[in-house]
Amino acid sequence: MTTAPAVSVRGLPQWLTPVVEAVRAVRPEQLSRFLPPEGGGRPSAVLILFGEGERGPELLLLERARSLRSHAGQPSFPGGALDPEDGDPDGVGALRAALREAQEETGLDPSGVQLFGVLPKLFIPVSGFVVTPVLGWWREPSAVGAVDEAETARVFTVPVADLAHPDNRTTVTHPSGFRGPAFLVEDALVWGFTAGLIDRILHFSGWEEKWDRSKEVPLSAYA
């Protein structure tokens, strides 16, 4: 990318206004109990990309290859670790990394993405990543797909309406004792860090629908 990416809310569709307002107001502890430790961690970024499909607002996700050592087969947002050339992880570096990783993983054209917000940094203990969630509007959609099948099994979009629908929501249980929100959408179980962010975005944007939090599924059933 020849120019540094920037964050702007100019010209966004009206339906994104609740998300913009939520991003401005939310505090780190409202997103996750896992916050960056004092010693830090490996800087990384993910792109939470909103588009508009045939059924309204949607999110771009990918499913990681099952051959990977970390988070194998798990649906996630595009993203990854910052490279030295990305720059300051507290500034433009996270923006560059989110767009670069999304392009490398899904083939999307970054020039068609308008970044409009950045959420507080969060921590993933199992991998040691300190993650900056970067939010974008897919102003000019481009073709996407798995660029490297050794890393990405598939790329897909999920309507926000499906993510919010009570029938598609559940609580996942992990053998380690972890319990967290999950979504049964597009023949996939979205759980973990990604599901936690989606859950919080739905909640703080006012898009959340009442769902049965007592409904649980074991992760082993989808391994």
Helices and strands as residue ranges (DSSP letters): G 14-16, H 17-25, H 28-31, E 42-53, E 56-64, E 75-76, E 79-81, G 84-86, H 92-106, G 110-112, E 113-118, E 122-124, E 129-138, E 152-159, H 160-164, G 166-168, E 169-173, E 179-185, E 188-190, H 192-204, E 216-218, G 219-222
